Amino acid sequence: METNFLIQTLATIVAASAPVIIAAIGETISEKSGVINLSLDGSIALSAMTGFAVAFTTGSTALGIIAAMVIGALIALIIAFASITLRQEQVAVGFVLAMLCTDLADFLGNPFVRKPGPSIPPAPIPYLSAIPILGPILFDHNLIVYLSILSVIAAWWWIYRTQPGLKLQGIGERPESAFARGVNVNRMRYIYTVVGGALVGLAGAAYSLNVKLGWSHRHTFGIGWIALAIVIFGGWNPWRVAAGSYFFGLLKALGSILQRDPAFSQVPTQIFSSAPFALMIFALLLISSEGVDRLLAFLPPRLARRIDRTIRGRSPGGLGKPFVQE
């Protein structure tokens, strides 16, 4: 009985973490190119509303997903145009768009509030889903969950194992050097920012069509800000980003489990819903604190540098900085 409960809990974490993983991977790709998409929270909200509205109206979850990805890509295109072409402050533009998109989602989504609608159907993988323990956890889900797992693998392979991926790292780390080698830095930044935005849109659809079905005001509840934090938490590395996303999913699952425990029946439910966000922030502060530096000082320098890179990573050198091609 306990084994089945553990398997079900782990499977729930994998499924519930899918939108956060997809959004964080999209933001990782964008930031690897040197562009910060701070509109993430509003973009996810507007994409989630659009995805559900289109799926509700047409009866097609596929059209809902496509519409959500288009919305995410268009918002990212605005970020790219403002920061790359107009050379405006990326953080300021992204923050304004985050607020605007959140309000738009609430306003435009009014006709669809608390309406029952379609959801992404389950699609267990034949044979693999029958594998004991591992099958129910990883292979008994739907297409969105599989895409979240594949996005991590594909992003890691693209960034670190392909020639275009090396160029992506170049335009984010040292755009001047990449440009000197013949790379059109700004065009590539446009492409990767829009691709990352499309993934953010997919995350929005994944939330309203898979995790928390339907639409309501403040439906996505700060998931975009958590995804942004996880990108930093994961050191702009897809594997660590996935680990951070699953850690957040674990915290949310623990909150739900403790909420049902009679020993915690007197604790307000708001504590359990907000605790994962606070704990994620605490983890970020812990990793970036001076205390970690002091502990690493006791280790051999080479080992200390390796551990520091593992737990904290380093932001791309050209992140947030406009590049002028002459």
Wavefront OBJ file of the C-alpha trace (Angstrom):
o trace
v 0.000 0.000 0.000
v 2.784 2.434 0.926
v 4.662 1.513 -2.259
v 1.622 2.259 -4.408
v 1.112 5.568 -2.628
v 4.759 6.509 -3.228
v 4.535 5.582 -6.919
v 1.332 7.592 -7.340
v 2.906 10.571 -5.577
v 6.003 10.480 -7.786
v 3.856 10.148 -10.908
v 1.815 13.163 -9.778
v 5.005 15.188 -9.254
v 6.224 14.330 -12.764
v 2.877 15.334 -14.294
v 2.391 18.514 -12.230
v 5.949 19.701 -12.898
v 5.545 19.590 -16.689
v 4.457 23.247 -17.184
v 7.236 24.566 -14.933
v 9.862 22.473 -16.735
v 8.725 23.573 -20.197
v 8.592 27.250 -19.191
v 11.986 27.086 -17.464
v 13.581 25.357 -20.456
v 12.118 28.024 -22.754
v 13.544 30.765 -20.545
v 16.895 28.962 -20.366
v 17.128 28.971 -24.167
v 16.214 32.652 -24.310
v 18.683 33.661 -21.598
v 21.432 31.511 -23.106
v 21.147 33.772 -26.152
v 21.460 36.861 -23.940
v 17.803 37.965 -23.698
v 15.839 38.024 -20.427
v 12.126 37.375 -20.870
v 10.793 38.744 -17.601
v 7.223 38.626 -18.905
v 7.097 34.912 -18.109
v 4.359 35.021 -15.473
v 1.998 37.138 -17.572
v 2.865 35.205 -20.721
v 1.981 31.897 -19.054
v -1.290 33.335 -17.743
v -2.361 34.732 -21.118
v -1.269 31.548 -22.917
v -3.135 29.378 -20.414
v -6.297 31.416 -20.896
v -5.936 31.412 -24.692
v -5.209 27.697 -24.835
v -8.251 26.832 -22.758
v -10.517 29.331 -24.550
v -9.593 27.997 -27.993
v -9.876 24.376 -26.853
v -13.239 25.128 -25.205
v -14.576 26.914 -28.303
v -13.323 24.465 -30.924
v -13.289 21.262 -28.889
v -9.707 20.657 -30.006
v -6.881 20.608 -27.455
v -4.384 20.587 -30.342
v -5.682 23.955 -31.586
v -5.622 25.240 -28.015
v -1.964 24.276 -27.648
v -1.034 25.861 -30.987
v -2.856 29.091 -30.085
v -1.100 29.239 -26.716
v 2.302 28.753 -28.345
v 1.551 31.542 -30.832
v 0.666 33.896 -27.958
v 3.862 33.014 -26.100
v 5.934 33.524 -29.249
v 4.310 36.910 -29.990
v 4.978 38.194 -26.475
v 8.590 37.044 -26.760
v 8.803 38.788 -30.142
v 7.795 42.059 -28.461
v 10.542 41.515 -25.875
v 13.057 40.819 -28.647
v 12.036 43.858 -30.704
v 12.136 46.205 -27.718
v 15.469 44.939 -26.394
v 17.356 44.076 -29.602
v 16.074 46.592 -32.154
v 14.994 49.472 -29.906
v 17.694 48.699 -27.290
v 15.367 49.284 -24.391
v 15.937 47.886 -20.906
v 14.935 44.204 -21.042
v 13.936 43.922 -17.400
v 11.665 46.983 -17.516
v 9.940 45.900 -20.746
v 9.461 42.367 -19.473
v 8.047 43.487 -16.143
v 5.515 45.799 -17.807
v 4.466 43.024 -20.194
v 4.088 40.602 -17.274
v 1.596 42.928 -15.585
v -0.198 43.750 -18.851
v -0.587 40.124 -19.930
v -1.866 39.089 -16.487
v -4.555 41.762 -16.589
v -5.424 40.892 -20.193
v -5.795 37.227 -19.261
v -8.184 38.111 -16.435
v -10.213 40.499 -18.621
v -10.408 38.419 -21.810
v -10.886 35.186 -19.883
v -14.047 36.347 -18.077
v -16.447 34.404 -20.357
v -14.551 31.163 -19.649
v -14.182 31.362 -15.869
v -14.954 28.037 -14.171
v -16.375 26.511 -17.349
v -15.763 22.770 -17.811
v -13.750 22.110 -20.915
v -11.550 19.603 -22.696
v -8.308 18.239 -21.315
v -5.322 16.561 -22.905
v -6.121 12.834 -23.060
v -3.850 10.257 -21.430
v -1.458 8.428 -23.735
v 0.368 5.645 -21.898
v 3.313 4.301 -23.874
v 2.753 0.632 -24.762
v 5.044 -1.845 -22.984
v 7.030 0.922 -21.240
v 4.081 1.882 -19.034
v 3.912 -1.741 -17.834
v 7.455 -1.664 -16.405
v 7.205 -2.078 -12.615
v 7.626 1.179 -10.634
v 9.318 3.127 -13.448
v 6.454 2.631 -15.916
v 3.686 4.344 -13.904
v 6.036 7.155 -12.881
v 7.407 8.104 -16.313
v 5.455 6.385 -19.087
v 1.796 6.478 -18.033
v 1.036 10.127 -18.768
v 0.032 12.257 -21.759
v 1.848 13.994 -24.588
v 2.554 17.178 -22.583
v 4.387 15.300 -19.843
v 6.475 13.408 -22.384
v 7.279 16.691 -24.140
v 8.478 18.178 -20.852
v 10.936 15.319 -20.408
v 12.024 15.448 -24.052
v 12.489 19.229 -23.865
v 15.150 18.785 -21.177
v 17.037 16.171 -23.195
v 16.712 18.092 -26.470
v 17.777 21.422 -24.928
v 20.824 19.872 -23.283
v 21.838 18.065 -26.474
v 21.303 21.163 -28.632
v 23.199 23.540 -26.351
v 26.156 21.351 -25.436
v 26.460 18.787 -28.223
v 25.790 20.615 -31.518
v 27.498 23.313 -33.563
v 24.447 25.624 -33.485
v 24.392 25.140 -29.717
v 27.966 26.356 -29.446
v 26.950 29.443 -31.439
v 24.032 29.916 -29.049
v 26.426 29.893 -26.112
v 28.680 32.285 -27.990
v 26.029 34.934 -28.637
v 25.050 34.803 -24.983
v 28.537 34.735 -23.486
v 30.644 36.847 -25.860
v 28.525 38.304 -28.658
v 31.453 40.358 -29.985
v 33.537 37.232 -30.519
v 30.601 35.386 -32.095
v 29.985 38.309 -34.468
v 33.680 38.369 -35.410
v 33.302 34.710 -36.445
v 30.451 35.543 -38.799
v 27.437 34.867 -36.564
v 24.498 37.248 -36.969
v 24.058 37.800 -33.231
v 20.842 39.808 -33.247
v 19.070 37.555 -35.737
v 19.946 34.493 -33.681
v 18.794 36.236 -30.517
v 15.460 36.946 -32.198
v 15.071 33.295 -33.166
v 15.957 31.832 -29.774
v 13.863 34.363 -27.877
v 10.799 33.523 -29.981
v 11.447 29.770 -29.660
v 11.753 30.173 -25.895
v 8.528 32.197 -25.866
v 6.699 29.479 -27.801
v 7.753 26.977 -25.129
v 6.453 29.343 -22.460
v 3.133 29.418 -24.336
v 3.120 25.633 -24.403
v 3.645 25.688 -20.631
v 0.563 27.881 -20.255
v -1.564 25.450 -22.262
v -0.109 22.554 -20.278
v -1.301 24.205 -17.079
v -4.905 24.946 -18.074
v -5.405 21.791 -20.151
v -3.529 19.283 -18.014
v -2.583 20.340 -14.475
v -5.314 22.704 -13.268
v -8.106 22.221 -15.759
v -10.137 25.205 -16.880
v -9.648 28.894 -16.303
v -10.128 31.249 -13.363
v -8.692 34.568 -12.243
v -5.010 34.313 -11.202
v -5.212 30.745 -12.451
v -1.476 30.135 -12.875
v -0.601 31.595 -9.432
v 2.960 32.846 -9.958
v 4.276 29.847 -11.881
v 6.190 32.152 -14.230
v 8.154 33.761 -11.398
v 9.015 30.317 -10.057
v 10.231 29.258 -13.522
v 12.451 32.346 -13.665
v 13.878 31.514 -10.246
v 14.471 27.908 -11.260
v 16.524 29.007 -14.263
v 18.867 30.762 -11.829
v 18.613 27.890 -9.349
v 19.573 25.519 -12.164
v 22.543 27.582 -13.302
v 21.184 27.843 -16.878
v 21.741 24.097 -17.297
v 18.748 22.050 -18.565
v 19.388 19.108 -16.240
v 19.646 21.266 -13.139
v 16.642 23.288 -14.289
v 14.640 20.040 -14.480
v 15.873 19.055 -11.004
v 14.746 22.419 -9.627
v 11.343 22.025 -11.288
v 10.830 18.577 -9.812
v 11.958 19.894 -6.430
v 9.235 22.536 -6.634
v 6.749 19.821 -7.634
v 7.862 17.780 -4.634
v 7.278 20.729 -2.300
v 3.761 21.211 -3.691
v 3.030 17.491 -3.326
v 4.252 17.513 0.282
v 1.986 20.476 0.952
v -1.017 18.552 -0.371
v -0.102 15.433 1.649
v 0.380 17.361 4.894
v -2.859 19.243 4.326
v -4.734 15.928 4.403
v -2.916 14.779 7.552
v -5.142 15.087 10.682
v -2.129 16.340 12.663
v -2.109 19.499 10.519
v -5.875 20.002 10.324
v -5.689 23.277 12.279
v -3.104 24.826 9.928
v -4.676 27.295 7.431
v -4.791 25.913 3.898
v -3.100 29.064 2.588
v 0.088 27.977 4.358
v 0.287 24.786 2.313
v -0.409 26.521 -1.001
v 2.171 29.263 -0.442
v 4.874 27.270 1.376
v 6.472 25.821 -1.820
v 7.061 29.345 -3.154
v 8.655 30.493 0.100
v 10.837 27.397 0.324
v 12.045 27.866 -3.258
v 13.047 31.436 -2.454
v 14.810 30.219 0.696
v 16.723 27.627 -1.338
v 17.846 30.325 -3.777
v 18.995 32.573 -0.950
v 20.825 29.685 0.680
v 22.704 28.820 -2.483
v 23.679 32.425 -3.152
v 24.631 33.240 0.440
v 28.088 34.046 1.782
v 27.829 31.011 4.047
v 28.304 28.721 1.066
v 31.421 30.670 0.068
v 32.846 30.270 3.562
v 32.217 26.522 3.521
v 33.820 26.182 0.089
v 36.888 28.067 1.368
v 37.786 25.020 3.497
v 38.029 22.810 0.396
v 40.854 22.578 -2.134
v 40.447 25.395 -4.696
v 39.868 23.100 -7.674
v 37.204 21.068 -5.852
v 35.618 24.250 -4.474
v 35.300 25.738 -7.969
v 33.736 22.546 -9.291
v 31.176 22.397 -6.482
v 30.424 26.105 -6.861
v 29.745 25.671 -10.590
v 27.570 22.648 -9.843
v 25.293 24.258 -7.272
v 25.210 27.834 -8.560
v 26.345 27.969 -12.166
v 27.110 31.270 -13.866
v 24.881 33.547 -15.876
v 25.770 34.147 -19.559
v 28.237 37.009 -19.848
v 26.098 38.977 -22.303
v 22.784 38.426 -20.543
v 20.589 41.517 -20.652
v 23.105 43.541 -22.638
v 22.158 44.869 -26.103
v 24.609 44.203 -28.890
v 25.246 46.703 -31.681
v 26.238 45.050 -34.966
v 28.448 47.324 -37.055
l 1 2 3 4 5 6 7 8 9 10 11 12 13 14 15 16 17 18 19 20 21 22 23 24 25 26 27 28 29 30 31 32 33 34 35 36 37 38 39 40 41 42 43 44 45 46 47 48 49 50 51 52 53 54 55 56 57 58 59 60 61 62 63 64 65 66 67 68 69 70 71 72 73 74 75 76 77 78 79 80 81 82 83 84 85 86 87 88 89 90 91 92 93 94 95 96 97 98 99 100 101 102 103 104 105 106 107 108 109 110 111 112 113 114 115 116 117 118 119 120 121 122 123 124 125 126 127 128 129 130 131 132 133 134 135 136 137 138 139 140 141 142 143 144 145 146 147 148 149 150 151 152 153 154 155 156 157 158 159 160 161 162 163 164 165 166 167 168 169 170 171 172 173 174 175 176 177 178 179 180 181 182 183 184 185 186 187 188 189 190 191 192 193 194 195 196 197 198 199 200 201 202 203 204 205 206 207 208 209 210 211 212 213 214 215 216 217 218 219 220 221 222 223 224 225 226 227 228 229 230 231 232 233 234 235 236 237 238 239 240 241 242 243 244 245 246 247 248 249 250 251 252 253 254 255 256 257 258 259 260 261 262 263 264 265 266 267 268 269 270 271 272 273 274 275 276 277 278 279 280 281 282 283 284 285 286 287 288 289 290 291 292 293 294 295 296 297 298 299 300 301 302 303 304 305 306 307 308 309 310 311 312 313 314 315 316 317 318 319 320 321 322 323 324 325 326
